Amino acid sequence: MNGELHILGCGSALPTFQNSPACQVLELCDKSFMIDCGEGSQIWFRRMALKTARLYNVFISHLHGDHCFGLIGLISTFGMMGRTQPLHIYAPADLERLLQPWLDYHCEGMSYELIFHVINPRKSEVIYEDRTVSVTTIPLKHKVPTCGFLFTEHHRDTEPIKRYAYCSDTYYTERIVPVIEGVQTLYHEATYIEKYADRCRSTMHSTATEAATIAQKANVGQLIIGHYSARVDDHTEFLIEAKAVFDNTIMAEECHTYTI
């Protein structure tokens, strides 16, 4: 069965008319995994007609607002819908503390259990595993502790194992190359084009060229770029620069679904 990646948001911190903040849903092995949850994520989740009954796990890469401000709304809405299945949230330690006052005020008496799992963004380790898929953290280099996530399908006879890597906000670092080596699909942030390369150093982000260089060095099957800066109006500039280094590059677009 082909895995599918649904893009709910592929912009960076400043929302624009084109893009919402970061969020995507990976469907793999008949399960749905939400990766980051920027503001408004639940709106695109509903508009894309994704199934809430399959969503048991949410993975938050770091605690900058454009990657987690949508979480309290999603949690509250699931409660209003009468959800009964537990929802597991994998995130850096401070998230539960930050959300607790909102949960106490807005989500008292919810119909389902919310379970927080503390992850260490600075360490590569398996944080989720069931009989069909595992999730491993990918330490990244950003202003706050940040990690990506590597989804690995367990062995199945006659079909190749699917592996998908999500690399959230990060300065260019080749330390991730051995971890993501040979994955079928890599999503790597490409916040800026080379014109704004100096800002990558101050904000600790990557250019499209740098994302493509990582894809090339890791011998991945395909690269999906996203997390576009509001400074760049024409998104094709990201794609042109990335494809000059790694031809099999796709530009993420909201409300689009990609095969991994």
Backbone as CSV, one residue per row, in Angstrom:
resi,resn,N_x,N_y,N_z,CA_x,CA_y,CA_z,C_x,C_y,C_z
1,MET,0.834,-1.193,0.000,0.000,0.000,0.000,0.870,1.245,0.000
2,ASN,0.588,2.181,-0.879,1.342,3.422,-0.928,1.047,4.282,0.287
3,GLY,2.108,4.886,0.841,1.910,5.873,1.879,1.530,7.193,1.246
4,GLU,0.778,8.006,1.980,0.352,9.307,1.459,0.672,10.400,2.456
5,LEU,1.122,11.543,1.925,1.448,12.694,2.741,0.517,13.835,2.368
6,HIS,-0.248,14.309,3.339,-1.190,15.410,3.132,-0.599,16.688,3.726
7,ILE,-0.468,17.718,2.919,0.084,18.988,3.383,-1.058,19.903,3.824
8,LEU,-1.095,20.214,5.121,-2.106,21.125,5.663,-1.577,22.544,5.778
9,GLY,-0.270,22.671,5.923,0.359,23.982,6.005,1.821,23.859,5.649
10,CYS,2.329,24.785,4.829,3.735,24.695,4.425,4.408,26.064,4.438
11,GLY,3.858,26.990,5.225,4.485,28.289,5.375,5.356,28.344,6.612
12,SER,6.029,29.473,6.801,6.841,29.664,8.004,6.067,30.526,8.998
13,ALA,6.776,31.244,9.860,6.124,31.851,11.032,5.044,32.866,10.686
14,LEU,5.242,33.643,9.620,4.270,34.679,9.270,3.262,34.126,8.272
15,PRO,1.989,33.964,8.654,0.991,33.465,7.690,0.833,34.434,6.524
16,THR,0.551,33.899,5.361,0.349,34.718,4.171,-0.948,34.301,3.490
17,PHE,-1.295,35.004,2.412,-2.470,34.608,1.640,-2.257,33.253,0.977
18,GLN,-0.994,32.886,0.762,-0.685,31.631,0.100,-0.557,30.456,1.057
19,ASN,-0.025,30.721,2.255,0.366,29.611,3.128,-0.052,29.781,4.574
20,SER,-0.382,28.650,5.180,-0.610,28.546,6.614,0.632,27.950,7.266
21,PRO,0.741,28.040,8.589,1.905,27.472,9.271,1.964,25.948,9.154
22,ALA,3.075,25.403,9.602,3.436,24.007,9.347,2.465,22.994,9.936
23,CYS,2.038,22.069,9.105,1.286,20.897,9.545,1.160,19.932,8.376
24,GLN,1.293,18.665,8.669,1.044,17.640,7.663,0.554,16.371,8.341
25,VAL,-0.106,15.533,7.553,-0.601,14.251,8.045,-0.053,13.156,7.139
26,LEU,0.638,12.221,7.754,1.189,11.078,7.041,0.276,9.874,7.256
27,GLU,-0.155,9.256,6.167,-0.932,8.023,6.257,-0.035,6.863,5.845
28,LEU,0.161,5.948,6.774,1.064,4.826,6.564,0.554,3.635,7.361
29,CYS,0.489,2.487,6.728,0.036,1.256,7.391,-1.355,1.410,7.995
30,ASP,-2.250,2.066,7.268,-3.640,2.267,7.706,-3.752,3.092,8.978
31,LYS,-2.746,3.915,9.252,-2.769,4.827,10.405,-2.469,6.229,9.921
32,SER,-2.912,7.226,10.700,-2.626,8.619,10.394,-1.757,9.209,11.494
33,PHE,-0.713,9.916,11.091,0.192,10.572,12.030,0.250,12.053,11.675
34,MET,-0.101,12.916,12.628,0.021,14.352,12.396,1.413,14.796,12.810
35,ILE,2.040,15.621,11.949,3.386,16.123,12.206,3.321,17.641,12.253
36,ASP,3.580,18.195,13.420,3.434,19.612,13.729,1.975,20.043,13.563
37,CYS,1.649,21.166,14.194,0.241,21.576,14.232,0.163,23.090,14.384
38,GLY,0.496,23.778,13.306,0.440,25.229,13.318,-0.992,25.744,13.405
39,GLU,-1.114,27.032,13.610,-2.424,27.682,13.746,-3.324,27.366,12.552
40,GLY,-4.565,26.961,12.840,-5.534,26.690,11.783,-5.460,25.300,11.186
41,SER,-4.618,24.444,11.730,-4.447,23.109,11.138,-5.749,22.328,11.070
42,GLN,-6.576,22.466,12.105,-7.814,21.691,12.117,-8.762,22.093,10.978
43,ILE,-8.662,23.327,10.514,-9.518,23.765,9.410,-9.173,22.992,8.148
44,TRP,-7.867,22.921,7.839,-7.439,22.186,6.653,-7.659,20.689,6.833
45,PHE,-7.559,20.196,8.058,-7.837,18.785,8.330,-9.264,18.439,7.925
46,ARG,-10.199,19.313,8.276,-11.608,19.076,7.921,-11.843,19.267,6.430
47,ARG,-11.243,20.306,5.854,-11.459,20.586,4.429,-10.908,19.480,3.535
48,MET,-9.855,18.824,3.993,-9.281,17.732,3.213,-9.972,16.403,3.491
49,ALA,-10.998,16.447,4.353,-11.805,15.261,4.671,-10.947,14.116,5.202
50,LEU,-9.951,14.453,6.026,-9.135,13.422,6.650,-9.901,12.800,7.815
51,LYS,-9.618,11.558,8.096,-10.420,10.805,9.062,-9.855,10.934,10.479
52,THR,-10.656,11.519,11.364,-10.217,11.687,12.745,-10.074,10.353,13.458
53,ALA,-10.823,9.357,13.051,-10.785,8.059,13.731,-9.438,7.369,13.570
54,ARG,-8.667,7.749,12.550,-7.356,7.131,12.338,-6.232,7.894,13.026
55,LEU,-6.535,9.083,13.532,-5.488,9.924,14.110,-5.383,9.684,15.614
56,TYR,-4.330,8.985,15.999,-4.080,8.699,17.405,-2.822,9.396,17.926
57,ASN,-1.973,9.876,17.001,-0.653,10.355,17.404,-0.306,11.663,16.705
58,VAL,0.187,12.618,17.497,0.637,13.913,16.986,2.090,14.100,17.422
59,PHE,2.949,14.492,16.481,4.364,14.674,16.753,4.729,16.146,16.548
60,ILE,5.266,16.777,17.586,5.617,18.195,17.541,7.139,18.320,17.535
61,SER,7.666,18.952,16.494,9.117,18.999,16.316,9.817,19.959,17.282
62,HIS,9.159,21.068,17.599,9.727,22.040,18.531,8.634,23.022,18.925
63,LEU,8.962,23.909,19.850,7.914,24.712,20.469,7.849,26.154,19.977
64,HIS,8.317,26.425,18.785,7.997,27.705,18.155,6.525,27.666,17.751
65,GLY,5.861,28.816,17.904,4.407,28.843,17.782,3.852,28.361,16.468
66,ASP,4.585,28.611,15.373,4.048,28.216,14.076,4.052,26.705,13.878
67,HIS,4.520,25.966,14.883,4.504,24.508,14.811,3.596,23.868,15.865
68,CYS,3.009,24.704,16.739,2.162,24.102,17.791,0.964,24.943,18.217
69,PHE,0.787,26.161,17.692,-0.332,27.004,18.119,-1.692,26.417,17.745
70,GLY,-1.753,25.506,16.794,-3.034,24.928,16.412,-3.478,23.758,17.263
71,LEU,-2.620,23.334,18.172,-2.889,22.101,18.922,-4.076,22.231,19.877
72,ILE,-4.163,23.355,20.599,-5.254,23.490,21.578,-6.603,23.509,20.872
73,GLY,-6.678,24.113,19.689,-7.932,24.107,18.945,-8.316,22.720,18.491
74,LEU,-7.346,21.965,18.020,-7.600,20.591,17.587,-8.091,19.738,18.745
75,ILE,-7.430,19.867,19.893,-7.807,19.098,21.077,-9.239,19.428,21.500
76,SER,-9.551,20.718,21.530,-10.886,21.156,21.934,-11.956,20.654,20.973
77,THR,-11.687,20.762,19.672,-12.664,20.319,18.676,-12.928,18.823,18.787
78,PHE,-11.882,18.036,18.974,-12.082,16.597,19.142,-12.989,16.313,20.334
79,GLY,-12.856,17.116,21.395,-13.737,16.946,22.552,-15.180,17.263,22.220
80,MET,-15.404,18.352,21.458,-16.766,18.724,21.070,-17.393,17.685,20.148
81,MET,-16.558,16.971,19.413,-17.050,15.925,18.504,-17.356,14.619,19.238
82,GLY,-17.071,14.586,20.548,-17.364,13.385,21.326,-16.344,12.269,21.134
83,ARG,-15.134,12.644,20.792,-14.096,11.636,20.601,-13.941,10.795,21.862
84,THR,-13.693,9.502,21.681,-13.465,8.614,22.828,-12.072,7.987,22.817
85,GLN,-11.422,7.918,21.627,-10.097,7.320,21.567,-9.057,8.267,22.173
86,PRO,-8.063,7.734,22.865,-6.984,8.586,23.395,-6.228,9.272,22.267
87,LEU,-5.665,10.436,22.572,-4.801,11.141,21.638,-3.433,11.282,22.282
88,HIS,-2.410,10.760,21.603,-1.044,10.785,22.117,-0.281,11.924,21.465
89,ILE,0.403,12.724,22.288,1.181,13.852,21.786,2.637,13.662,22.190
90,TYR,3.506,13.634,21.190,4.944,13.470,21.393,5.605,14.817,21.161
91,ALA,6.234,15.369,22.206,6.728,16.739,22.111,7.784,17.002,23.175
92,PRO,8.567,18.075,23.008,9.505,18.480,24.062,8.786,18.741,25.374
93,ALA,9.533,18.665,26.458,8.953,18.610,27.804,8.032,19.770,28.151
94,ASP,8.328,20.979,27.707,7.565,22.151,28.157,6.160,22.239,27.578
95,LEU,5.846,21.467,26.552,4.549,21.650,25.897,3.386,21.375,26.843
96,GLU,3.431,20.302,27.585,2.322,19.995,28.490,2.141,21.109,29.520
97,ARG,3.236,21.627,30.074,3.153,22.709,31.048,2.527,23.958,30.429
98,LEU,2.885,24.262,29.201,2.355,25.448,28.541,0.870,25.305,28.200
99,LEU,0.459,24.097,27.829,-0.929,23.871,27.436,-1.870,23.695,28.626
100,GLN,-1.351,23.298,29.775,-2.222,22.905,30.886,-3.239,23.970,31.299
101,PRO,-2.846,25.273,31.422,-3.875,26.277,31.771,-4.996,26.348,30.739
102,TRP,-4.679,26.213,29.461,-5.708,26.222,28.423,-6.587,24.976,28.526
103,LEU,-5.975,23.849,28.793,-6.750,22.617,28.947,-7.687,22.718,30.142
104,ASP,-7.186,23.274,31.244,-8.017,23.416,32.448,-9.194,24.353,32.201
105,TYR,-8.958,25.402,31.421,-9.991,26.417,31.213,-10.985,26.028,30.116
106,HIS,-10.476,25.474,29.006,-11.314,25.246,27.831,-11.730,23.787,27.630
107,CYS,-11.013,22.850,28.219,-11.211,21.444,27.867,-11.548,20.572,29.074
108,GLU,-12.090,21.171,30.109,-12.443,20.390,31.300,-13.538,19.380,30.959
109,GLY,-13.378,18.173,31.469,-14.393,17.143,31.273,-14.455,16.583,29.877
110,MET,-13.319,16.542,29.179,-13.306,16.005,27.819,-13.678,14.527,27.813
111,SER,-14.186,14.091,26.674,-14.670,12.717,26.544,-13.561,11.722,26.228
112,TYR,-12.336,12.206,26.068,-11.241,11.304,25.727,-9.989,11.679,26.520
113,GLU,-9.032,10.761,26.541,-7.809,10.972,27.303,-6.725,11.572,26.422
114,LEU,-6.026,12.560,26.964,-4.908,13.196,26.295,-3.629,12.730,26.993
115,ILE,-2.722,12.119,26.227,-1.527,11.519,26.811,-0.290,12.172,26.210
116,PHE,0.519,12.807,27.063,1.743,13.457,26.611,2.936,12.529,26.776
117,HIS,3.784,12.491,25.751,5.022,11.727,25.797,6.172,12.708,25.591
118,VAL,7.044,12.815,26.562,8.164,13.748,26.479,9.257,13.157,25.594
119,ILE,9.727,13.947,24.623,10.819,13.517,23.765,12.028,14.406,24.004
120,ASN,13.187,13.873,23.697,14.437,14.629,23.813,14.906,14.979,22.399
121,PRO,14.716,16.225,21.957,15.057,16.581,20.577,16.542,16.469,20.264
122,ARG,17.370,16.397,21.291,18.819,16.350,21.075,19.348,14.926,20.906
123,LYS,18.458,13.955,20.973,18.876,12.552,20.922,18.101,11.799,19.853
124,SER,18.786,10.963,19.096,18.112,10.119,18.113,17.698,8.822,18.779
125,GLU,16.380,8.613,18.886,15.868,7.416,19.541,14.461,7.106,19.046
126,VAL,14.083,5.846,19.181,12.729,5.430,18.821,11.768,5.944,19.875
127,ILE,10.769,6.722,19.442,9.803,7.282,20.398,8.422,6.662,20.239
128,TYR,8.218,5.937,19.149,6.931,5.275,18.915,7.197,4.004,18.129
129,GLU,6.476,2.943,18.507,6.594,1.713,17.741,5.368,0.848,17.977
130,ASP,4.829,0.322,16.889,3.801,-0.696,16.984,4.214,-1.839,16.059
131,ARG,3.311,-2.722,15.746,3.720,-3.901,14.978,3.970,-3.597,13.496
132,THR,3.629,-2.397,13.038,3.787,-2.089,11.615,4.704,-0.913,11.311
133,VAL,4.932,-0.018,12.265,5.712,1.183,11.969,6.411,1.692,13.229
134,SER,7.560,2.315,13.050,8.276,2.957,14.156,8.615,4.390,13.778
135,VAL,8.809,5.230,14.795,9.160,6.638,14.594,10.413,6.940,15.417
136,THR,11.412,7.502,14.746,12.686,7.827,15.378,12.936,9.322,15.263
137,THR,13.446,9.938,16.319,13.753,11.365,16.280,15.046,11.620,15.507
138,ILE,15.104,12.790,14.858,16.272,13.226,14.100,16.712,14.570,14.684
139,PRO,17.741,14.611,15.526,18.183,15.898,16.104,18.565,16.895,15.011
140,LEU,18.041,18.113,15.131,18.294,19.170,14.163,19.012,20.335,14.846
141,LYS,19.279,21.389,14.096,20.068,22.522,14.583,19.256,23.797,14.404
142,HIS,18.650,24.275,15.485,17.766,25.431,15.413,17.913,26.257,16.679
143,LYS,17.173,27.357,16.781,17.321,28.263,17.925,16.824,27.657,19.231
144,VAL,15.871,26.744,19.138,15.380,26.019,20.309,15.549,24.532,20.015
145,PRO,15.530,23.671,21.048,15.667,22.232,20.802,14.624,21.752,19.792
146,THR,15.094,21.132,18.728,14.241,20.765,17.589,14.662,19.414,17.047
147,CYS,13.685,18.633,16.635,14.006,17.362,15.988,13.066,17.130,14.811
148,GLY,13.544,16.328,13.892,12.688,15.803,12.841,12.225,14.413,13.233
149,PHE,11.523,13.755,12.320,10.993,12.425,12.605,11.193,11.518,11.403
150,LEU,11.679,10.316,11.664,11.858,9.298,10.633,10.830,8.199,10.863
151,PHE,9.937,8.014,9.899,8.902,6.986,9.954,9.379,5.787,9.136
152,THR,9.422,4.628,9.778,9.915,3.426,9.113,8.892,2.309,9.215
153,GLU,8.472,1.828,8.070,7.543,0.705,8.018,8.304,-0.578,8.341
154,HIS,7.692,-1.472,9.098,8.325,-2.745,9.396,8.322,-3.649,8.164
155,HIS,9.150,-4.653,8.189,9.328,-5.534,7.033,8.014,-6.194,6.615
156,ARG,7.797,-6.195,5.286,6.670,-6.933,4.715,7.168,-7.725,3.518
157,ASP,6.699,-8.990,3.345,7.132,-9.840,2.238,6.727,-9.203,0.897
158,THR,7.621,-9.296,-0.060,7.465,-8.908,-1.483,7.389,-7.412,-1.727
159,GLU,7.184,-6.582,-0.716,7.099,-5.139,-0.931,8.217,-4.427,-0.184
160,PRO,8.797,-3.363,-0.785,9.884,-2.640,-0.117,9.381,-1.887,1.118
161,ILE,10.252,-1.778,2.108,9.931,-1.022,3.317,9.894,0.467,2.978
162,LYS,8.852,1.151,3.432,8.737,2.589,3.190,9.350,3.355,4.363
163,ARG,10.105,4.403,4.009,10.714,5.270,5.019,10.483,6.724,4.600
164,TYR,10.014,7.518,5.543,9.738,8.926,5.285,10.414,9.762,6.366
165,ALA,11.156,10.777,5.959,11.852,11.647,6.909,11.312,13.065,6.828
166,TYR,11.001,13.621,7.988,10.520,14.997,8.107,11.575,15.803,8.848
167,CYS,12.164,16.778,8.177,13.168,17.633,8.803,12.613,19.043,8.914
168,SER,12.196,19.355,10.096,11.585,20.638,10.411,12.651,21.730,10.410
169,ASP,12.379,22.841,11.082,13.266,24.002,11.091,14.685,23.598,11.481
170,THR,15.637,23.909,10.603,17.019,23.536,10.892,18.001,24.336,10.052
171,TYR,19.091,24.693,10.670,20.246,25.208,9.950,20.869,24.037,9.194
172,TYR,21.588,24.319,8.117,22.204,23.256,7.329,23.127,22.412,8.215
173,THR,22.865,21.118,8.261,23.714,20.216,9.023,23.763,18.852,8.355
174,GLU,24.973,18.412,8.047,25.140,17.109,7.412,25.105,15.959,8.424
175,ARG,24.960,16.288,9.691,24.860,15.228,10.702,23.624,14.362,10.499
176,ILE,22.623,14.895,9.819,21.399,14.118,9.631,21.503,13.135,8.474
177,VAL,22.521,13.289,7.639,22.607,12.469,6.419,22.619,10.969,6.713
178,PRO,23.435,10.470,7.658,23.413,9.020,7.912,22.066,8.508,8.407
179,VAL,21.319,9.360,9.099,20.028,8.934,9.666,18.977,8.780,8.572
180,ILE,19.014,9.665,7.587,17.965,9.668,6.553,18.430,9.013,5.256
181,GLU,19.604,8.437,5.254,20.187,7.825,4.057,19.193,6.901,3.358
182,GLY,18.936,7.182,2.072,18.140,6.293,1.239,16.650,6.281,1.464
183,VAL,16.100,7.230,2.207,14.642,7.231,2.394,13.956,7.505,1.064
184,GLN,12.756,6.947,0.892,12.023,7.202,-0.355,11.657,8.680,-0.504
185,THR,11.239,9.295,0.611,10.809,10.691,0.557,11.375,11.453,1.747
186,LEU,11.946,12.613,1.454,12.436,13.529,2.480,11.684,14.846,2.356
187,TYR,11.081,15.292,3.468,10.575,16.661,3.545,11.622,17.457,4.322
188,HIS,12.136,18.503,3.698,13.158,19.327,4.357,12.774,20.784,4.203
189,GLU,12.825,21.515,5.311,12.496,22.930,5.246,13.397,23.647,4.253
190,ALA,12.828,24.631,3.551,13.562,25.481,2.611,12.999,26.889,2.776
191,THR,13.313,27.502,3.900,12.674,28.762,4.262,13.051,29.903,3.313
192,TYR,14.301,29.891,2.857,14.792,31.013,2.048,15.392,30.549,0.720
193,ILE,15.494,31.482,-0.206,16.294,31.292,-1.411,17.672,31.908,-1.151
194,GLU,18.614,31.709,-2.077,19.990,32.147,-1.848,20.110,33.649,-1.654
195,LYS,19.188,34.397,-2.206,19.189,35.855,-2.028,19.186,36.232,-0.555
196,TYR,18.553,35.391,0.269,18.448,35.670,1.704,19.299,34.704,2.531
197,ALA,20.362,34.204,1.963,21.196,33.219,2.662,21.731,33.748,3.987
198,ASP,21.997,35.043,4.064,22.508,35.605,5.321,21.510,35.453,6.462
199,ARG,20.223,35.479,6.133,19.211,35.334,7.183,19.187,33.910,7.744
200,CYS,19.642,32.953,6.965,19.694,31.579,7.470,20.604,31.471,8.680
201,ARG,21.690,32.239,8.656,22.616,32.190,9.787,22.005,32.807,11.033
202,SER,21.253,33.904,10.865,20.680,34.579,12.036,19.424,33.891,12.563
203,THR,18.669,33.260,11.668,17.423,32.606,12.085,17.562,31.096,12.214
204,MET,18.702,30.564,11.761,18.987,29.128,11.812,17.967,28.320,11.016
205,HIS,17.841,28.716,9.752,17.014,27.996,8.792,17.882,27.569,7.609
206,SER,17.248,26.973,6.591,17.950,26.492,5.405,17.414,27.172,4.151
207,THR,18.262,27.208,3.130,17.816,27.639,1.813,17.350,26.418,1.027
208,ALA,16.682,26.676,-0.080,16.255,25.580,-0.956,17.463,24.818,-1.489
209,THR,18.531,25.529,-1.800,19.756,24.885,-2.280,20.330,23.955,-1.222
210,GLU,20.314,24.395,0.030,20.850,23.561,1.109,19.989,22.326,1.343
211,ALA,18.674,22.484,1.271,17.791,21.322,1.408,18.077,20.302,0.317
212,ALA,18.269,20.788,-0.903,18.556,19.899,-2.023,19.917,19.228,-1.866
213,THR,20.876,19.930,-1.308,22.196,19.349,-1.071,22.114,18.196,-0.082
214,ILE,21.317,18.368,0.964,21.106,17.272,1.919,20.469,16.084,1.217
215,ALA,19.464,16.331,0.389,18.795,15.246,-0.340,19.781,14.500,-1.228
216,GLN,20.643,15.249,-1.893,21.644,14.641,-2.778,22.633,13.794,-1.991
217,LYS,23.146,14.328,-0.904,24.137,13.603,-0.107,23.544,12.364,0.554
218,ALA,22.245,12.401,0.862,21.588,11.273,1.526,21.005,10.265,0.543
219,ASN,21.134,10.540,-0.755,20.632,9.613,-1.780,19.156,9.263,-1.581
220,VAL,18.341,10.274,-1.340,16.917,10.028,-1.122,16.212,9.850,-2.460
221,GLY,15.020,9.279,-2.414,14.266,9.085,-3.649,13.688,10.378,-4.190
222,GLN,13.016,11.127,-3.329,12.459,12.418,-3.737,12.504,13.388,-2.569
223,LEU,12.585,14.665,-2.907,12.623,15.736,-1.915,11.370,16.584,-2.043
224,ILE,10.733,16.863,-0.909,9.635,17.820,-0.861,10.105,18.996,-0.014
225,ILE,10.033,20.200,-0.558,10.457,21.386,0.188,9.242,22.186,0.642
226,GLY,9.412,22.916,1.728,8.334,23.742,2.265,8.862,24.686,3.331
227,HIS,7.938,25.237,4.148,8.256,26.215,5.194,8.744,27.521,4.570
228,TYR,7.999,27.986,3.565,8.409,29.136,2.766,8.330,30.448,3.541
229,SER,9.354,31.260,3.384,9.362,32.586,3.985,8.382,33.514,3.277
230,ALA,7.751,34.387,4.053,6.845,35.385,3.475,7.592,36.415,2.645
231,ARG,8.913,36.443,2.758,9.709,37.388,1.978,9.729,37.042,0.492
232,VAL,9.428,35.794,0.159,9.513,35.349,-1.228,8.100,35.164,-1.775
233,ASP,7.683,36.026,-2.695,6.333,35.959,-3.247,6.170,34.839,-4.275
234,ASP,7.181,34.644,-5.086,7.113,33.651,-6.158,7.766,32.350,-5.698
235,HIS,6.946,31.385,-5.356,7.473,30.141,-4.805,8.252,29.309,-5.821
236,THR,8.081,29.590,-7.079,8.851,28.820,-8.068,10.348,29.079,-7.920
237,GLU,10.715,30.184,-7.276,12.136,30.453,-7.044,12.750,29.389,-6.140
238,PHE,11.991,28.916,-5.164,12.480,27.824,-4.307,12.746,26.576,-5.145
239,LEU,11.788,26.262,-6.008,11.885,25.036,-6.800,13.037,25.095,-7.795
240,ILE,13.213,26.231,-8.442,14.294,26.374,-9.421,15.649,26.149,-8.757
241,GLU,15.842,26.757,-7.596,17.134,26.631,-6.917,17.363,25.206,-6.409
242,ALA,16.314,24.566,-5.899,16.473,23.199,-5.394,16.742,22.213,-6.529
243,LYS,16.010,22.333,-7.618,16.154,21.388,-8.730,17.509,21.515,-9.426
244,ALA,18.154,22.657,-9.294,19.490,22.813,-9.863,20.496,21.893,-9.185
245,VAL,20.179,21.481,-7.959,21.054,20.577,-7.199,20.506,19.163,-7.169
246,PHE,19.196,19.040,-6.953,18.546,17.726,-6.837,17.270,17.761,-7.669
247,ASP,17.329,17.125,-8.817,16.263,17.295,-9.810,14.906,16.782,-9.339
248,ASN,14.890,15.687,-8.591,13.612,15.107,-8.178,13.086,15.814,-6.926
249,THR,12.852,17.107,-7.087,12.334,17.948,-6.009,10.905,18.352,-6.317
250,ILE,10.055,18.296,-5.288,8.653,18.705,-5.384,8.443,19.884,-4.444
251,MET,7.681,20.850,-4.879,7.342,21.993,-4.038,6.033,21.716,-3.310
252,ALA,6.059,21.667,-1.988,4.841,21.406,-1.223,3.803,22.490,-1.463
253,GLU,2.555,22.066,-1.585,1.434,22.991,-1.723,0.325,22.554,-0.782
254,GLU,-0.333,23.512,-0.186,-1.385,23.196,0.779,-2.580,22.520,0.112
255,CYS,-3.180,21.623,0.870,-4.323,20.846,0.404,-3.933,19.878,-0.719
256,HIS,-2.663,19.591,-0.858,-2.214,18.601,-1.831,-1.752,17.333,-1.107
257,THR,-1.877,16.218,-1.805,-1.469,14.930,-1.273,-0.384,14.348,-2.171
258,TYR,0.656,13.801,-1.551,1.788,13.259,-2.279,2.011,11.810,-1.873
259,THR,2.415,10.986,-2.836,2.762,9.607,-2.557,4.196,9.537,-2.091
260,ILE,4.431,8.797,-1.010,5.810,8.675,-0.505,6.414,7.349,-0.948
